[in-house]
Amino acid sequence: MSNDIDNEGELIPITDVRPGLLLDLMHDEYADPDKDYTPYQVEYAEVEDIVPEPNNTIALKFTDGSIVGFPADHQVRSFGMADGTDNNEEV
């Protein structure tokens, strides 16, 4: 994963997501299937927790309280860590 994240973000596998990461979920086929969820239109979603689910699904809980299930082969657009640390730093 590159340390350089431009204004387009970086497309990453859902399996690489971790708490604290900021994701652009606007128009995401699972998080915003109707392309009208207002919070995703105006801000990035911060990952609070990751919960592996049955049937090759990963549920992400966000700091706004929402929970979205994604297939394990899905990709999301990342805009780095909310606290500004490097995405590649060990936690």
Phi and psi in degrees as a GROMACS rama.xvg file:
@    title "Ramachandran Plot"
@    xaxis  label "Phi"
@    yaxis  label "Psi"
@TYPE xy
-75.4258  147.213  SER-2
-81.0438  -17.9356  ASN-3
-89.73  115.07  ASP-4
-115.441  116.156  ILE-5
-88.939  -171.946  ASP-6
-71.3608  -2.27312  ASN-7
-96.1012  -7.77327  GLU-8
74.5351  -167.564  GLY-9
-134.313  126.406  GLU-10
-77.6741  121.761  LEU-11
-129.823  154.392  ILE-12
-65.2814  143.54  PRO-13
-58.0496  -28.2796  ILE-14
-70.0488  -13.7782  THR-15
-94.4209  -3.99029  ASP-16
-71.0546  143.082  VAL-17
-143.102  162.026  ARG-18
-54.9178  141.117  PRO-19
95.3115  -13.7921  GLY-20
-74.422  140.93  LEU-21
-96.3231  126.962  LEU-22
-119.39  141.479  LEU-23
-93.4402  106.434  ASP-24
-104.03  6.43277  LEU-25
-58.8926  124.061  MET-26
68.6149  11.8171  HIS-27
-62.7901  135.497  ASP-28
-64.1506  -19.8664  GLU-29
-104.448  -42.1378  TYR-30
-79.1734  -31.1749  ALA-31
-139.868  59.6577  ASP-32
-63.0431  -28.3832  PRO-33
-91.0108  0.374013  ASP-34
56.117  38.0692  LYS-35
-141.899  12.6094  ASP-36
-77.7755  105.626  TYR-37
-52.8416  -46.6598  THR-38
-56.3852  -35.8904  PRO-39
-74.1618  -14.6919  TYR-40
-79.7145  -23.8167  GLN-41
-118.016  -11.8669  VAL-42
-153.702  161.27  GLU-43
-79.3128  152.9  TYR-44
-94.9383  128.308  ALA-45
-94.8719  125.798  GLU-46
-72.6586  127.527  VAL-47
-100.335  -38.7964  GLU-48
-154.718  157.014  ASP-49
-125.486  129.449  ILE-50
-128.728  108.72  VAL-51
-63.4861  135.192  PRO-52
-118.312  165.952  GLU-53
-64.7196  168.632  PRO-54
61.8669  38.6128  ASN-55
59.0639  41.0523  ASN-56
-120.22  145.482  THR-57
-122.666  124.318  ILE-58
-98.1049  130.73  ALA-59
-108.476  130.716  LEU-60
-101.386  133.631  LYS-61
-107.463  159.78  PHE-62
-64.0476  -16.287  THR-63
-84.1343  1.12581  ASP-64
94.2093  -10.4276  GLY-65
-75.496  152.712  SER-66
-131.338  131.359  ILE-67
-130.842  134.085  VAL-68
-94.6804  134.953  GLY-69
-126.888  144.772  PHE-70
-66.062  148.903  PRO-71
-63.9991  -16.249  ALA-72
-98.5606  9.34705  ASP-73
-77.0807  155.234  HIS-74
-121.206  147.691  GLN-75
-130.275  159.577  VAL-76
-93.8632  120.362  ARG-77
-102.108  142.964  SER-78
-122.621  30.9191  PHE-79
89.7994  -175.993  GLY-80
-85.1582  143.363  MET-81
-61.161  -31.5605  ALA-82
-88.4653  3.46191  ASP-83
84.1808  -0.88955  GLY-84
-72.364  165.624  THR-85
-69.1783  134.711  ASP-86
-56.1209  -28.1616  ASN-87
-92.2613  -3.57626  ASN-88
-67.7162  141.917  GLU-89
-72.833  144.176  GLU-90
